[in-house]
Amino acid sequence: MSLTQEKTREIIDDFVAVINEKKQTGPTPTRGVINFRNERSNGIERPIYYIPLELLRYRKDNSRIVSDVLSYERSSLKKLDEKEKETQDVLFNFLYNKDPDNTDVLKKGIKKEGQIEPAIITCDGFLIDGNRRKMALELLNKTEPGQHKFMKVIILPGKNDPTGPPPTIKEIELIENRYQLRKDGRSEYFGLDRALGIKKKIERGIPLDEQIMDDPECAIPNINDKDFKKKKRTWEREYLQPLEQVDAYLESLGRPEHYESIKGRWQSFIDLSNFYNGDLQKQSWRIEVNLDEDDIGVVQDIAFQIIRKQHVKNRHEKLHNIIRRIPKFLSIPDAKSSIYLISDKTVDLESNEKYDSEGKEYSLSEQDKIWSCKKENETIFAQAINKAYSYFETQEETENSMALIKAAHQKINHDNMNVKNIPFDDLKEFMKISELIINRVSDLKDESWERVRAKK
């Protein structure tokens, strides 16, 4: 059930009291305009305050780290409590590990120029925009103690605030969405987290259309209806549909929401999604390659096992672009039979293979590696993939040969091919090349007849 616009987050009164007690005004500029409700369009300003860094907290609902949070809570079987320091440390590590290089760049920029843009926080100190800036300031404090005590922020309204009611959950999501989409050189959200963030916002009452309209590139009147629909299809194709495949993959392994186990393979799910939602759903294409509707699930399962096998780097390198090849394999009967071996013969881990010698359960990533390296699976994948590629390459060579002979025939019969157009001085060379063509064609014809006679 989606949350309504009236649903508000719980405000922690003790945190509000400390924020109000410790906040300070600073040098100019002392006020700023943020993209909240109608404040930006109406030029409504809010005060800029300086808040002690230790009073500001990360939110676990931050879309930048949503995959990490869901995976952590699934694995540990407990919810992260944002009020606890332990949780804040966990969220810090999630954020840092997302993009350490850009974080280092940001840290150097703040060290040189200071914090230029204010963060946006709730009245009780939870960051909506500015997570990486707080993280950079905390890192600077470790090397330069005491020099980065405060963070510049704009505070959203709290209870009984004269500027308006506290933001609803939906409004908080919209603020995050608007600042997330700004093209100002900030760290990009990774594909999986972006997809999960979009899905989370839909579940919280912000339809995809509304999220897209928050994109500066799409805001009315900057985009027409045709371009908006194109943008929407792009978001569905690049985020929501691949996420459906990710969720189906994790469900098939009995590990829903354990997103940490698919890291590094997002592009494979995009490739699978494009195929699954494209040709594989077309009855005409399935008839062409001799697939039944029941085969859709089989093909999806084959793709899932290939993606799982991709976990082991530098082994079977052909696996890393095979998802895009699957449609072609299915159109070649022998190649199709080869990759079907993956669905028919791979074996899963025995229960005792999921634990180390001390009885501790391996992580999901380690289990994938063990499964991938099982001798039976190594043999099946090697045979299936190598054979499929062999048939594929033979088919390509056949198609290339036919394409070349047809192209040669078209060129030699082109309207501009007229001996009268050849300069007299070039006629001897022209005749020599023509003789070479005749000899080559004769050889090709003889080779073709030999194959025909051998077949009889």
C-alpha positions as CSV (number, residue, x, y, z in Angstrom):
1,M,0.0,0.0,0.0
2,S,1.4,3.4,-1.0
3,L,1.9,6.1,1.6
4,T,-0.4,9.1,1.1
5,Q,0.8,12.6,0.9
6,E,-0.5,13.3,4.4
7,K,1.8,10.6,6.0
8,T,4.6,12.3,8.0
9,R,7.8,10.8,9.4
10,E,8.2,10.6,13.1
11,I,10.1,13.6,14.5
12,I,12.4,13.0,17.4
13,D,11.8,15.9,19.8
14,D,15.0,15.5,21.8
15,F,17.0,15.8,18.6
16,V,15.0,18.9,17.7
17,A,15.7,20.5,21.0
18,V,19.5,20.0,20.7
19,I,19.6,21.3,17.1
20,N,17.8,24.4,18.2
21,E,20.1,24.9,21.1
22,K,23.3,24.4,19.2
23,K,22.5,26.0,15.8
24,Q,24.4,29.2,15.0
25,T,24.2,31.9,12.4
26,G,27.3,32.6,10.3
27,P,28.7,35.0,7.8
28,T,26.9,36.0,4.7
29,P,25.0,34.6,2.8
30,T,22.7,34.1,5.7
31,R,19.7,32.9,3.7
32,G,19.1,30.5,0.8
33,V,16.4,29.2,-1.4
34,I,15.8,25.4,-1.8
35,N,13.6,23.3,-4.0
36,F,10.9,22.6,-1.5
37,R,7.2,23.0,-2.1
38,N,6.8,26.3,-4.1
39,E,9.7,28.1,-2.4
40,R,12.1,28.0,-5.3
41,S,9.5,29.4,-7.8
42,N,8.4,32.1,-5.4
43,G,11.9,33.0,-4.3
44,I,11.2,32.2,-0.6
45,E,14.3,32.2,1.5
46,R,15.2,30.2,4.6
47,P,17.9,30.9,7.1
48,I,21.3,29.2,6.8
49,Y,22.6,27.8,10.1
50,Y,25.8,26.2,11.2
51,I,25.2,23.0,13.1
52,P,27.8,20.9,15.0
53,L,28.7,18.0,12.7
54,E,28.1,15.3,15.4
55,L,24.4,16.4,15.6
56,L,23.7,15.6,11.9
57,R,22.7,12.1,11.0
58,Y,22.5,10.0,7.8
59,R,19.2,8.5,6.8
60,K,19.0,4.9,5.9
61,D,16.3,5.8,3.3
62,N,19.0,7.6,1.2
63,S,18.5,6.3,-2.3
64,R,22.3,6.3,-2.9
65,I,22.7,3.3,-0.5
66,V,19.3,1.6,-0.7
67,S,20.7,-1.7,-2.0
68,D,23.3,-1.8,0.8
69,V,20.6,-1.1,3.5
70,L,18.2,-3.7,2.2
71,S,21.0,-6.3,1.9
72,Y,22.3,-5.6,5.4
73,E,18.9,-5.8,7.0
74,R,18.1,-9.1,5.2
75,S,21.4,-10.6,6.1
76,S,21.5,-9.5,9.8
77,L,17.8,-10.0,10.3
78,K,17.5,-6.7,12.1
79,K,16.5,-3.2,11.2
80,L,19.0,-0.4,11.2
81,D,18.1,2.2,13.8
82,E,19.1,5.7,12.6
83,K,19.2,7.0,16.1
84,E,22.1,4.6,17.1
85,K,25.7,5.5,16.6
86,E,26.4,2.0,15.4
87,T,23.9,2.5,12.5
88,Q,25.5,5.9,11.7
89,D,28.8,4.2,11.3
90,V,27.3,1.5,9.1
91,L,25.7,4.1,6.9
92,F,28.9,6.1,6.7
93,N,30.7,3.0,5.4
94,F,28.0,2.3,2.8
95,L,28.3,5.9,1.5
96,Y,32.1,5.9,1.5
97,N,32.4,2.5,-0.3
98,K,30.0,3.7,-3.1
99,D,32.4,6.1,-4.6
100,P,35.7,6.7,-2.7
101,D,37.4,8.4,-5.6
102,N,34.7,11.2,-5.9
103,T,34.6,11.4,-2.1
104,D,38.3,12.2,-2.1
105,V,37.8,14.9,-4.8
106,L,35.0,16.4,-2.7
107,K,37.1,16.3,0.4
108,K,40.0,18.2,-1.3
109,G,37.5,20.8,-2.6
110,I,36.1,21.4,0.8
111,K,39.5,21.6,2.3
112,K,40.5,24.3,-0.2
113,E,37.4,26.3,-0.5
114,G,35.2,25.3,2.4
115,Q,31.6,24.1,2.2
116,I,30.0,26.2,-0.5
117,E,26.5,25.0,-0.7
118,P,24.3,24.4,2.4
119,A,22.9,20.9,3.1
120,I,19.2,20.3,3.7
121,I,18.1,18.6,6.9
122,T,15.0,17.8,8.8
123,C,14.2,19.7,11.9
124,D,15.7,16.9,14.0
125,G,19.0,16.8,12.0
126,F,18.6,14.0,9.4
127,L,20.2,14.8,6.1
128,I,18.1,14.8,2.9
129,D,20.8,16.5,0.8
130,G,24.4,16.7,1.8
131,N,25.4,13.2,2.9
132,R,28.7,13.1,1.0
133,R,29.6,16.6,2.2
134,K,29.1,15.5,5.8
135,M,31.2,12.4,5.1
136,A,34.0,14.5,3.6
137,L,33.9,16.9,6.6
138,E,34.1,13.9,9.0
139,L,37.1,12.5,7.0
140,L,38.8,15.9,7.2
141,N,38.3,16.0,10.9
142,K,40.3,12.9,11.3
143,T,43.4,14.5,9.8
144,E,42.7,18.1,10.9
145,P,41.0,17.8,14.3
146,G,38.8,20.7,15.3
147,Q,39.0,22.6,11.9
148,H,35.7,21.3,10.5
149,K,33.3,21.3,13.5
150,F,30.2,22.7,11.8
151,M,28.2,22.0,8.7
152,K,26.2,24.7,6.8
153,V,22.5,23.7,6.6
154,I,19.0,24.8,5.8
155,I,16.5,23.4,8.2
156,L,13.0,22.2,7.0
157,P,10.0,23.2,9.1
158,G,9.2,21.3,12.3
159,K,6.1,21.2,14.5
160,N,4.2,24.5,14.9
161,D,6.6,26.2,12.5
162,P,5.3,29.5,11.2
163,T,6.7,28.7,7.7
164,G,4.5,25.7,7.3
165,P,4.0,22.1,8.5
166,P,6.7,19.5,8.6
167,P,7.4,17.8,5.3
168,T,5.6,14.7,4.5
169,I,7.4,11.5,3.6
170,K,6.4,12.1,0.0
171,E,7.8,15.6,0.1
172,I,11.1,14.4,1.6
173,E,11.4,11.9,-1.3
174,L,10.7,14.6,-3.8
175,I,13.4,16.9,-2.3
176,E,15.9,14.0,-2.6
177,N,14.8,13.2,-6.1
178,R,15.2,16.9,-7.2
179,Y,18.6,17.2,-5.8
180,Q,19.6,13.7,-6.9
181,L,18.9,14.6,-10.6
182,R,20.7,17.9,-10.7
183,K,23.7,17.8,-13.1
184,D,26.2,19.5,-10.9
185,G,29.1,17.1,-10.9
186,R,28.1,15.1,-7.9
187,S,28.7,11.4,-7.5
188,E,26.4,9.5,-9.8
189,Y,24.0,7.1,-8.3
190,F,24.8,3.5,-9.4
191,G,22.3,1.9,-11.6
192,L,20.9,-0.6,-9.1
193,D,20.6,2.0,-6.4
194,R,19.0,4.4,-8.8
195,A,16.5,1.7,-9.8
196,L,15.7,0.9,-6.2
197,G,15.3,4.6,-5.4
198,I,12.8,5.0,-8.2
199,K,10.9,1.9,-7.0
200,K,10.9,3.1,-3.4
201,K,9.5,6.5,-4.4
202,I,6.7,4.8,-6.4
203,E,5.8,2.7,-3.4
204,R,5.7,5.9,-1.3
205,G,3.2,7.6,-3.6
206,I,5.3,9.3,-6.2
207,P,4.4,7.9,-9.6
208,L,7.1,7.5,-12.2
209,D,5.7,10.4,-14.2
210,E,6.0,12.7,-11.2
211,Q,9.6,11.6,-10.6
212,I,10.5,12.3,-14.2
213,M,8.9,15.7,-14.1
214,D,11.4,16.6,-11.3
215,D,14.2,16.0,-13.8
216,P,15.3,19.5,-15.0
217,E,15.5,18.1,-18.5
218,C,11.9,17.2,-18.5
219,A,10.2,20.0,-16.6
220,I,7.3,21.6,-18.3
221,P,7.4,23.6,-20.6
222,N,10.9,22.3,-21.6
223,I,9.7,19.0,-23.0
224,N,6.8,18.0,-25.3
225,D,4.6,15.0,-24.8
226,K,6.5,12.9,-27.3
227,D,9.8,13.5,-25.7
228,F,8.4,12.9,-22.2
229,K,7.0,9.5,-23.3
230,K,10.4,8.7,-24.7
231,K,12.1,9.7,-21.5
232,K,9.7,7.5,-19.5
233,R,10.4,4.5,-21.7
234,T,14.1,5.1,-21.1
235,W,13.7,5.1,-17.3
236,E,11.6,1.9,-17.5
237,R,14.1,0.2,-19.8
238,E,17.2,1.3,-17.9
239,Y,16.0,1.0,-14.3
240,L,12.6,-0.6,-13.6
241,Q,12.6,-3.5,-16.0
242,P,16.2,-4.6,-15.2
243,L,15.2,-4.4,-11.5
244,E,12.4,-6.8,-12.2
245,Q,14.9,-9.3,-13.6
246,V,17.2,-8.7,-10.5
247,D,14.3,-9.4,-8.1
248,A,13.3,-12.5,-10.1
249,Y,16.9,-13.8,-10.1
250,L,17.2,-13.3,-6.3
251,E,13.8,-15.0,-5.8
252,S,14.9,-17.9,-7.9
253,L,17.9,-18.4,-5.5
254,G,15.8,-17.9,-2.4
255,R,17.6,-14.7,-1.4
256,P,15.1,-11.8,-2.0
257,E,16.5,-8.3,-1.5
258,H,20.1,-9.6,-1.0
259,Y,21.3,-7.1,-3.6
260,E,24.9,-7.3,-2.5
261,S,25.2,-10.7,-4.3
262,I,24.6,-9.1,-7.8
263,K,27.2,-6.3,-7.6
264,G,29.1,-5.8,-10.8
265,R,26.5,-7.5,-12.9
266,W,23.9,-4.7,-13.4
267,Q,24.7,-4.4,-17.1
268,S,23.9,-8.1,-17.6
269,F,20.4,-7.6,-16.1
270,I,19.9,-4.6,-18.5
271,D,20.9,-6.9,-21.4
272,L,18.6,-9.7,-20.2
273,S,15.7,-7.2,-19.6
274,N,16.0,-5.8,-23.1
275,F,15.8,-9.3,-24.6
276,Y,13.2,-10.6,-22.1
277,N,10.8,-7.7,-22.7
278,G,11.6,-7.5,-26.4
279,D,12.0,-10.5,-28.7
280,L,11.2,-13.1,-26.1
281,Q,7.7,-11.7,-25.6
282,K,6.9,-11.6,-29.3
283,Q,5.1,-14.7,-30.5
284,S,6.3,-14.1,-34.1
285,W,9.9,-14.2,-33.0
286,R,9.4,-17.3,-30.9
287,I,7.8,-19.1,-33.8
288,E,10.8,-18.1,-36.0
289,V,13.3,-19.7,-33.6
290,N,11.0,-22.6,-32.6
291,L,10.2,-21.6,-29.0
292,D,7.0,-22.2,-27.1
293,E,5.6,-19.8,-24.5
294,D,6.7,-22.3,-21.9
295,D,10.3,-21.8,-23.1
296,I,10.3,-18.2,-21.8
297,G,10.9,-19.3,-18.2
298,V,13.6,-21.8,-19.4
299,V,15.5,-19.2,-21.3
300,Q,15.3,-16.8,-18.3
301,D,16.6,-19.5,-16.0
302,I,19.5,-20.1,-18.4
303,A,20.3,-16.4,-18.4
304,F,20.1,-16.4,-14.6
305,Q,22.6,-19.2,-14.3
306,I,25.0,-17.5,-16.7
307,I,24.8,-14.3,-14.7
308,R,25.5,-16.3,-11.5
309,K,28.5,-17.9,-13.2
310,Q,29.8,-14.4,-14.1
311,H,30.7,-14.0,-10.5
312,V,34.1,-15.7,-11.1
313,K,36.3,-13.3,-12.9
314,N,38.8,-14.4,-15.6
315,R,37.1,-17.7,-16.1
316,H,35.1,-18.4,-19.2
317,E,35.5,-14.8,-20.4
318,K,32.9,-15.5,-23.2
319,L,30.3,-15.5,-20.4
320,H,30.7,-11.7,-20.0
321,N,29.0,-10.9,-23.3
322,I,26.9,-14.0,-23.8
323,I,23.6,-12.5,-22.5
324,R,23.5,-10.3,-25.6
325,R,24.3,-13.4,-27.7
326,I,21.4,-15.6,-26.4
327,P,18.9,-14.4,-29.1
328,K,21.3,-15.4,-31.8
329,F,22.1,-18.7,-30.1
330,L,18.4,-19.5,-30.0
331,S,18.1,-18.9,-33.7
332,I,20.7,-21.6,-34.5
333,P,19.3,-25.0,-33.6
334,D,22.6,-26.6,-32.6
335,A,23.6,-23.6,-30.5
336,K,20.2,-23.6,-28.9
337,S,20.6,-27.2,-27.9
338,S,24.0,-26.5,-26.4
339,I,22.9,-23.7,-24.1
340,Y,19.8,-25.6,-23.0
341,L,22.3,-28.0,-21.3
342,I,22.8,-25.2,-18.8
343,S,19.2,-25.5,-17.6
344,D,19.1,-29.3,-17.8
345,K,22.3,-30.3,-16.1
346,T,23.7,-27.7,-13.7
347,V,23.7,-28.7,-10.0
348,D,23.1,-26.6,-7.0
349,L,25.1,-26.6,-3.7
350,E,24.5,-29.3,-1.2
351,S,23.6,-27.9,2.2
352,N,27.0,-29.0,3.7
353,E,28.8,-27.0,1.0
354,K,27.4,-23.7,2.3
355,Y,29.5,-23.9,5.5
356,D,33.2,-23.7,6.2
357,S,35.1,-26.2,8.3
358,E,34.1,-24.4,11.5
359,G,30.4,-24.5,10.7
360,K,30.2,-20.9,9.7
361,E,27.9,-20.2,6.7
362,Y,29.7,-18.7,3.7
363,S,28.5,-15.3,2.4
364,L,26.2,-15.4,-0.6
365,S,29.1,-14.1,-2.7
366,E,31.3,-17.0,-1.6
367,Q,28.5,-19.5,-2.2
368,D,28.2,-18.3,-5.8
369,K,31.9,-18.8,-6.2
370,I,31.8,-22.3,-4.8
371,W,28.8,-23.1,-7.0
372,S,30.5,-21.7,-10.0
373,C,33.7,-23.7,-9.4
374,K,31.9,-27.1,-8.8
375,K,33.5,-29.6,-11.2
376,E,30.1,-30.6,-12.7
377,N,29.2,-27.0,-13.4
378,E,32.6,-26.1,-14.8
379,T,32.2,-29.0,-17.3
380,I,28.7,-28.1,-18.2
381,F,29.4,-24.4,-18.8
382,A,32.6,-25.2,-20.7
383,Q,30.8,-27.6,-23.0
384,A,27.6,-25.5,-23.5
385,I,29.3,-22.2,-24.0
386,N,32.1,-23.4,-26.2
387,K,29.8,-25.4,-28.4
388,A,27.3,-22.6,-28.7
389,Y,30.0,-20.2,-29.7
390,S,31.4,-22.7,-32.2
391,Y,28.0,-23.0,-33.9
392,F,27.5,-19.2,-33.7
393,E,30.9,-18.5,-35.4
394,T,30.2,-21.0,-38.1
395,Q,26.9,-19.4,-38.8
396,E,28.5,-16.0,-38.9
397,E,31.1,-17.2,-41.4
398,T,28.3,-18.7,-43.5
399,E,26.3,-15.5,-43.4
400,N,29.4,-13.4,-44.1
401,S,30.3,-15.5,-47.1
402,M,26.8,-15.2,-48.5
403,A,26.8,-11.5,-47.9
404,L,30.2,-11.0,-49.6
405,I,29.2,-13.0,-52.8
406,K,25.9,-11.1,-53.0
407,A,27.7,-7.8,-52.6
408,A,30.2,-8.7,-55.3
409,H,27.4,-9.7,-57.7
410,Q,25.7,-6.4,-57.1
411,K,28.8,-4.4,-57.7
412,I,29.8,-6.1,-60.8
413,N,26.3,-5.6,-62.2
414,H,26.1,-2.0,-61.2
415,D,24.8,0.5,-63.8
416,N,28.1,2.3,-63.7
417,M,30.1,-0.8,-64.6
418,N,30.7,0.0,-68.3
419,V,33.9,-0.8,-70.2
420,K,33.4,2.3,-72.3
421,N,34.0,4.3,-69.1
422,I,37.5,2.8,-68.6
423,P,40.4,5.1,-69.9
424,F,42.3,3.3,-72.7
425,D,45.5,3.4,-70.7
426,D,43.8,1.4,-67.8
427,L,42.2,-1.3,-70.0
428,K,45.1,-3.8,-69.5
429,E,44.9,-3.5,-65.7
430,F,41.1,-3.8,-65.9
431,M,41.4,-7.0,-68.0
432,K,43.9,-8.4,-65.6
433,I,41.6,-7.8,-62.6
434,S,38.7,-9.2,-64.5
435,E,40.7,-12.4,-65.1
436,L,41.5,-12.7,-61.4
437,I,37.8,-12.4,-60.6
438,I,36.9,-15.1,-63.1
439,N,39.5,-17.5,-61.7
440,R,38.4,-16.8,-58.1
441,V,34.7,-17.4,-59.0
442,S,35.6,-20.6,-60.8
443,D,37.5,-21.8,-57.7
444,L,34.5,-21.0,-55.5
445,K,32.1,-22.8,-57.9
446,D,34.3,-25.9,-58.0
447,E,34.6,-25.9,-54.1
448,S,30.8,-25.6,-53.9
449,W,30.2,-28.5,-56.3
450,E,32.7,-30.7,-54.3
451,R,30.7,-30.1,-51.2
452,V,27.4,-30.9,-53.0
453,R,28.8,-34.2,-54.5
454,A,30.2,-35.2,-51.1
455,K,26.8,-34.7,-49.5
456,K,25.1,-37.0,-52.0
